[in-house]
Amino acid sequence: MKDKIKVLYKQPGKTMCRKTVPNTLKACQELVDGFIETIRISPDLVLVCNEEGKLRGLEPNPFPRMHDLVGPWFICGTYRGEFTSVPAEYVWIMKQYFTIQEEDEDAEEK
């Protein structure tokens, strides 16, 4: 398992961004502000969101064909049940639907 992975992160009302995050349960829970739920997008991709987002009344944050998503979510790859970095070809596909802010390399140093 890799120590860090690159994900596509989307907060309600904000631009999607590429983000490098620790590959830990705690880091994933911090990104979605609670317990995680995974939704398979393709055989090697998942969308990770807040399991209790609707109950908590989090803001709408739709994804194509999943208009009922709420709260922050991220997309990452999967391999043998482990989270991995989102594949580059999927980033290209997502750019057809979303504006994607590139990760600020200096952000990790701050």
N, C-alpha and C positions, 0 to 999 in steps of 0.2 A: 504494500500500500504506500502510495506517495504521501509525503508529509504535507504538501500543499497542492491544491488543484486550482485551475482557472475555470471560473463559472461566468455565466451571464446573469447578472443580478438586476432585479426590477422592483422598485419601490412604487407605491401608488403615487400618481401624479408627477413622477420623475422620469428622466431618460434612463433607459437600460444602460448598464455599463459592464465592461469586462472587469473582473475582480479576481485577484489571487487570494485564496483563503486557506487557513489550516484545514486539513482533511480530518476533522474530529467532529464528533456528535455535538459537543458544546459549541463549536464555531458555527455549525449549521443551524442550531437552535437560535443562536444570537442573530444570525442573518434574517430568519423568519419571525423572530420575536416570540418564540414558544416551541411547543412540541412539533416535530416535523411529520409531514405526510408526503409520500412520494406518489407521483402520477406518471405512469410510463407514457412517453411520447412516441418512442420508437424502440426497437430492440436494444439499442445501446445508449438511449437518452432518457433522463427523468426530469420532471419539474418537481421541485421541492418547495412545499408551502407550509403554512401554519395549520396544523390539524384542527385547531379550535377557532380559526379566524372568523367564521360566520357567527359562532356563539358569542364571541367577544365584540362583534360589531366593527371589525376592521374595515377600512376603506376598500371599495372595489378596485381591482387591479387585473383587468381581463387579459387573457391570452387567446389568440385565434382559436375559435371553436370551443373555448372554455370560458364563457363570459361570466360565470358565477364565481370566479376566483376573487379572493379578498386578501389584503395585507401583502407584505413583501414576499417575493418568491425568487428562486433562482433555478437555472437549468445547468445540469452537469451530465457528464457521461457516466456510464456504468460498465463494469467488467467483472464478471463472476461475483456479483452481489456487492461490489465495492464501488464507491464514488470515484470517478476519474475526471480529468479535465474535459471540458466540452470540446469535441473535435472541431478543427478549423473549418471544415466544410459546412458544419452546422451554423457556425458564426456567419458565414456568407449567406446562408438561407435566411437566418434571422434578420439580416440587414435588409431583406426585402419587405419586412413587416414593421421593423422598429428602427429608430435611430439608436446607434450604439456608441456610447462614449468610450473611448479607449482608456485603459487604466493609466492613472498618473503614477509613473514609476517612482516619483519622490514621495508618494503618499505612504508607502510602507516605512520610509525612513522617519516620518514625522511622529 
